[in-house]
């Protein structure tokens, strides 16, 4: 059996990391290498990882000074030895057959990327993230792999995150691809796009939900930090650049549409903070990209009113 390396970045998640690791070590696909990277946790997270490593020889733990999620993920990429790579956030968890399903799917279709559906979980509910347009059962082209995460309203069950996917190790090793350290939020979207576009990948998708994406109250996705939110603007500028550089210019307006949306998120935070300077800057960005936003949301005209509201129109 091929070895699957599962990279788990860990930072101050002592209340959740056991659930995550239990779900990984109990996978029906047993030939795993589990790499836990403790990114300078100040709670018991690192010690819990060491405890699990003492009981399961498949687990390797790396302790490092805090440097952010990208740096932790890159420690995993620098040290994995498997034939395939998976990722799991340390506050999330996996269905017991996730890697077995993903591995069998990519082997059956002879493709280097396998993608699964997922749940979005809170403390009160678990919701299956479904696609409004069905993704075909056969081989997915490079173009489709790039487009599905950008057409999020139609393909909510796909997403551009790294954790509901299994990658051939050669995709990363051959191009020396890593996570960009200067991006603290949304770095996995750039990583995924870079892997797909640099290798001209094909893939396969199963709509069976196999990953549990846990939304805790302190999650970075819920933060109103201006620095964190500004990072996502960098992300979609980078995605646009990748699409234009590699011959997918006709798809790049999708990235600009997302850029416009996130500029509006920052503008609304600036309004709450009475930050006129940032608000003015974001309004200028929205005006520059509003045509792309409209083009990517023609089927959802109700969104325009909110965007126009940010512009005071």
C-alpha positions as CSV (number, residue, x, y, z in Angstrom):
1,X,0.0,0.0,0.0
2,X,1.1,3.5,-0.7
3,X,1.9,5.7,2.3
4,X,-0.3,8.7,3.0
5,X,1.3,11.6,5.0
6,X,-1.3,13.6,6.9
7,X,0.0,17.0,8.0
8,X,-1.7,18.5,11.1
9,X,-0.7,22.0,12.1
10,X,-1.3,22.5,15.8
11,X,-1.7,25.8,17.8
12,X,-3.5,26.2,21.2
13,X,-6.2,23.6,20.5
14,X,-6.0,21.5,23.6
15,X,-9.8,21.2,23.7
16,X,-10.0,19.8,20.2
17,X,-6.8,18.1,19.1
18,X,-7.6,14.7,20.7
19,X,-10.8,14.5,18.6
20,X,-8.8,15.3,15.5
21,X,-6.0,12.8,16.1
22,X,-8.4,10.1,17.1
23,X,-10.2,10.5,13.8
24,X,-6.9,10.3,11.9
25,X,-5.4,7.3,13.7
26,X,-8.7,5.3,13.3
27,X,-8.8,5.7,9.5
28,X,-9.6,2.4,7.7
29,X,-6.6,3.3,5.5
30,X,-3.9,2.4,7.9
31,X,-0.6,3.0,6.1
32,X,-0.3,6.6,7.4
33,X,2.4,9.0,8.5
34,X,0.9,11.6,10.8
35,X,2.9,14.7,11.1
36,X,1.9,17.0,13.9
37,X,3.6,20.5,13.9
38,X,3.2,22.3,17.2
39,X,3.5,26.0,16.2
40,X,4.7,27.2,19.6
41,X,1.5,26.4,21.5
42,X,1.2,28.0,25.0
43,X,-1.4,25.4,26.2
44,X,-1.2,21.6,26.4
45,X,-1.6,21.0,22.7
46,X,2.1,20.1,22.1
47,X,2.1,17.7,25.1
48,X,-1.0,16.0,23.8
49,X,0.6,15.4,20.5
50,X,3.7,13.9,22.2
51,X,1.3,11.7,24.2
52,X,-0.3,10.3,21.0
53,X,3.1,9.8,19.4
54,X,4.2,7.7,22.3
55,X,1.2,5.4,21.7
56,X,1.3,5.3,17.9
57,X,4.5,5.0,16.0
58,X,2.9,6.5,12.8
59,X,2.9,9.9,14.5
60,X,5.8,12.3,14.3
61,X,5.8,15.5,16.3
62,X,7.7,18.7,15.4
63,X,7.8,21.6,17.9
64,X,8.7,25.0,16.7
65,X,8.6,28.7,17.7
66,X,5.3,30.3,16.7
67,X,5.5,31.5,13.1
68,X,2.0,31.2,11.8
69,X,0.0,28.6,10.0
70,X,1.9,28.7,6.7
71,X,5.2,28.1,8.5
72,X,3.8,25.2,10.4
73,X,2.4,23.6,7.2
74,X,5.8,24.1,5.5
75,X,7.5,22.1,8.3
76,X,5.2,19.3,7.4
77,X,6.0,19.6,3.7
78,X,9.7,19.6,4.5
79,X,9.5,16.4,6.5
80,X,6.9,14.1,5.0
81,X,7.9,10.8,3.4
82,X,4.6,9.6,2.0
83,X,3.5,8.9,-1.6
84,X,0.4,11.1,-1.1
85,X,-0.3,14.1,1.1
86,X,-3.4,15.0,3.1
87,X,-4.0,17.9,5.5
88,X,-6.2,18.2,8.6
89,X,-6.8,21.3,10.8
90,X,-6.3,20.3,14.4
91,X,-9.8,21.5,15.5
92,X,-11.5,19.5,12.7
93,X,-12.1,15.8,12.3
94,X,-12.4,13.1,9.6
95,X,-14.9,10.4,8.8
96,X,-13.2,7.0,9.4
97,X,-13.0,6.1,5.7
98,X,-12.0,9.4,4.3
99,X,-8.5,8.5,3.1
100,X,-9.6,5.1,1.9
101,X,-12.3,6.7,-0.3
102,X,-10.0,9.4,-1.6
103,X,-7.2,7.0,-2.4
104,X,-9.4,4.5,-4.2
105,X,-11.0,7.2,-6.3
106,X,-7.7,8.7,-7.6
107,X,-6.2,5.2,-8.2
108,X,-9.3,4.1,-10.1
109,X,-9.2,7.2,-12.4
110,X,-5.3,7.5,-12.5
111,X,-5.4,11.1,-11.4
112,X,-3.2,13.0,-8.9
113,X,-5.9,14.8,-6.9
114,X,-8.9,13.4,-5.2
115,X,-11.5,15.7,-3.6
116,X,-14.4,14.9,-1.2
117,X,-17.5,16.7,0.1
118,X,-17.5,18.0,3.7
119,X,-19.6,19.1,6.6
120,X,-19.6,22.5,8.3
121,X,-20.0,21.9,12.0
122,X,-20.8,24.1,15.0
123,X,-21.5,23.1,18.6
124,X,-25.2,22.9,17.7
125,X,-25.4,21.5,14.2
126,X,-23.6,19.6,11.3
127,X,-24.5,20.8,7.8
128,X,-23.6,19.0,4.6
129,X,-22.1,21.5,2.2
130,X,-23.7,20.5,-1.1
131,X,-23.3,21.6,-4.7
132,X,-26.2,23.2,-6.6
133,X,-24.7,21.9,-9.8
134,X,-23.6,18.3,-9.9
135,X,-19.9,17.6,-10.5
136,X,-19.4,14.8,-13.0
137,X,-18.3,11.4,-11.8
138,X,-15.5,11.1,-14.3
139,X,-12.1,12.8,-14.6
140,X,-12.2,16.5,-13.9
141,X,-10.1,18.7,-16.1
142,X,-7.5,21.3,-15.0
143,X,-9.8,24.1,-16.0
144,X,-12.6,22.7,-13.9
145,X,-10.3,22.1,-10.9
146,X,-9.5,25.8,-11.1
147,X,-13.0,27.0,-11.6
148,X,-15.0,25.0,-9.0
149,X,-13.5,26.9,-6.0
150,X,-14.1,30.2,-7.7
151,X,-17.8,29.4,-8.5
152,X,-18.5,28.9,-4.8
153,X,-22.3,29.6,-5.0
154,X,-22.7,26.6,-7.3
155,X,-19.9,24.4,-5.9
156,X,-20.1,25.0,-2.1
157,X,-19.2,21.3,-1.5
158,X,-15.9,21.6,-3.3
159,X,-14.1,24.6,-1.9
160,X,-10.4,25.7,-2.4
161,X,-9.3,24.5,1.0
162,X,-6.6,21.9,1.3
163,X,-8.1,19.6,3.9
164,X,-10.8,17.7,1.9
165,X,-8.3,16.6,-0.7
166,X,-5.6,14.0,-1.2
167,X,-2.6,14.9,-3.4
168,X,0.1,12.9,-5.1
169,X,3.4,13.9,-3.4
170,X,5.0,14.4,-6.8
171,X,2.8,17.4,-7.4
172,X,4.5,19.3,-4.6
173,X,8.0,17.8,-4.8
174,X,8.5,18.2,-8.5
175,X,7.7,22.0,-8.4
176,X,9.0,22.6,-4.9
177,X,5.6,24.1,-3.9
178,X,5.1,25.5,-0.4
179,X,2.7,27.7,1.5
180,X,3.5,31.5,1.2
181,X,4.6,32.7,4.6
182,X,3.6,36.3,4.1
183,X,-0.1,35.2,3.8
184,X,-1.6,34.4,7.2
185,X,-5.2,33.8,6.1
186,X,-6.4,32.0,2.9
187,X,-2.9,30.6,2.2
188,X,-4.5,27.2,1.3
189,X,-6.4,28.7,-1.7
190,X,-3.1,29.9,-3.2
191,X,-1.4,26.6,-2.5
192,X,-4.2,24.6,-4.1
193,X,-4.3,26.8,-7.2
194,X,-0.5,26.7,-7.5
195,X,-0.5,22.9,-7.3
196,X,-3.2,22.5,-9.9
197,X,-2.0,25.1,-12.4
198,X,1.7,24.3,-12.2
199,X,1.2,20.6,-12.8
200,X,-1.8,20.9,-15.2
201,X,-3.6,18.4,-12.9
202,X,-6.7,16.4,-13.5
203,X,-8.7,15.1,-10.6
204,X,-11.7,13.2,-9.3
205,X,-14.5,14.3,-6.9
206,X,-16.9,12.4,-4.6
207,X,-19.8,14.2,-3.1
208,X,-19.8,12.0,-0.1
209,X,-19.0,14.3,2.9
210,X,-15.9,13.0,4.6
211,X,-14.4,15.9,6.5
212,X,-15.8,17.9,9.4
213,X,-14.9,21.6,9.2
214,X,-15.5,22.9,12.7
215,X,-16.5,26.6,13.2
216,X,-15.6,27.6,16.7
217,X,-16.3,31.1,18.0
218,X,-12.6,32.0,18.0
219,X,-11.9,30.7,14.5
220,X,-9.8,33.0,12.3
221,X,-12.5,33.0,9.7
222,X,-14.7,34.9,12.2
223,X,-12.1,37.5,13.0
224,X,-12.7,41.1,12.2
225,X,-9.0,41.9,12.3
226,X,-8.2,44.2,9.5
227,X,-4.8,42.6,8.9
228,X,-6.3,39.2,8.6
229,X,-9.0,40.4,6.2
230,X,-6.5,42.3,4.1
231,X,-4.6,39.0,3.6
232,X,-7.5,37.6,1.5
233,X,-7.1,40.5,-0.9
234,X,-3.5,39.3,-1.4
235,X,-4.8,35.8,-2.0
236,X,-7.2,36.6,-4.8
237,X,-4.6,39.0,-6.5
238,X,-2.2,36.0,-6.4
239,X,-4.8,33.7,-7.8
240,X,-5.6,36.2,-10.6
241,X,-1.8,36.4,-11.3
242,X,-1.5,32.6,-11.5
243,X,-4.5,32.3,-13.9
244,X,-3.1,35.1,-16.2
245,X,0.4,33.7,-16.2
246,X,-0.6,30.1,-17.0
247,X,-3.0,30.8,-19.9
248,X,-6.3,31.0,-18.0
249,X,-6.9,34.7,-18.5
250,X,-10.5,34.1,-19.4
251,X,-11.1,32.7,-15.8
252,X,-9.3,35.5,-13.9
253,X,-12.5,37.7,-13.6
254,X,-13.7,35.1,-11.1
255,X,-10.8,35.9,-8.9
256,X,-11.4,39.6,-9.3
257,X,-15.0,39.1,-8.3
258,X,-14.0,37.5,-5.1
259,X,-11.5,40.3,-4.5
260,X,-14.3,42.8,-4.8
261,X,-16.5,40.9,-2.3
262,X,-13.7,40.8,0.3
263,X,-13.0,44.5,-0.3
264,X,-16.6,45.1,0.7
265,X,-16.2,43.0,3.9
266,X,-13.2,45.2,4.8
267,X,-15.2,48.3,3.9
268,X,-18.0,47.3,6.3
269,X,-15.5,46.7,9.1
270,X,-14.0,50.1,8.4
271,X,-17.5,51.6,8.7
272,X,-18.0,49.9,12.1
273,X,-14.6,51.3,13.2
274,X,-15.3,54.8,11.7
275,X,-12.1,54.3,9.7
276,X,-12.7,56.7,6.8
277,X,-9.3,56.2,5.3
278,X,-9.7,52.4,4.9
279,X,-13.3,52.8,3.9
280,X,-12.3,55.2,1.1
281,X,-9.5,52.8,-0.1
282,X,-11.8,49.8,-0.2
283,X,-14.6,51.8,-2.0
284,X,-12.0,52.7,-4.7
285,X,-11.1,49.0,-5.0
286,X,-14.7,48.0,-5.3
287,X,-15.4,50.6,-8.0
288,X,-12.4,49.2,-10.0
289,X,-13.7,45.6,-9.7
290,X,-17.5,46.1,-9.6
291,X,-18.0,44.9,-13.2
292,X,-16.3,41.6,-12.4
293,X,-18.4,41.2,-9.3
294,X,-21.6,41.8,-11.3
295,X,-20.4,39.3,-14.0
296,X,-19.7,36.6,-11.4
297,X,-23.0,37.1,-9.6
298,X,-25.5,37.6,-12.5
299,X,-27.6,34.7,-11.1
300,X,-27.7,36.3,-7.7
301,X,-28.8,40.0,-8.3
302,X,-29.9,40.3,-4.7
303,X,-26.2,40.6,-3.8
304,X,-25.8,43.9,-5.8
305,X,-27.9,45.9,-3.3
306,X,-25.5,45.1,-0.5
307,X,-22.5,46.0,-2.7
308,X,-24.1,49.3,-3.8
309,X,-24.8,50.1,-0.2
310,X,-21.1,49.9,0.6
311,X,-20.6,52.5,-2.1
312,X,-23.4,54.6,-0.8
313,X,-25.2,54.4,-4.1
